[in-house]
């Protein structure tokens, strides 16, 4: 065996091992959903919802507590450690053509800070997700949007 061929062996081994070690991309269920404040600051909107999820939400008649388990708005507490123990603000939910809107019962107060969460942990984007063994749970399980009314 020539000495020149010995140098090719480590290169072949390296290329083989690096090709076998590619990681699968993890698909998270919240890949397209976004939250924003409406242009007139009267509601919080959940948009870019996949069509199949939007159709399910518009077909179901969810009560207020079920809506809060999916999409809720909270007042920001002064003590940030109490953030996860806040009660959701009361209001109404409407499903439109391409979004879900939350309108607070008593409106938003100027100068206060609020945050909204969409709990995307159980959302499935495609029918294959039902039978798939992929982990669809995002690391934190929700999308969050912080805002204030001026």
Secondary structure, DSSP 8 states (H G I E B T S, - for coil): --HHHHHHHHHHHHHHHHHHT-------TTSS-EEEE-TTSS-EEEES--HHHHHHHHHS---HHHHHHHEEEEE--SSGGGGGG-----EEEEE-SSEEEEEETT---TT-EEEEEE--TT---STHHHH--S----SSSSEEEEEE--
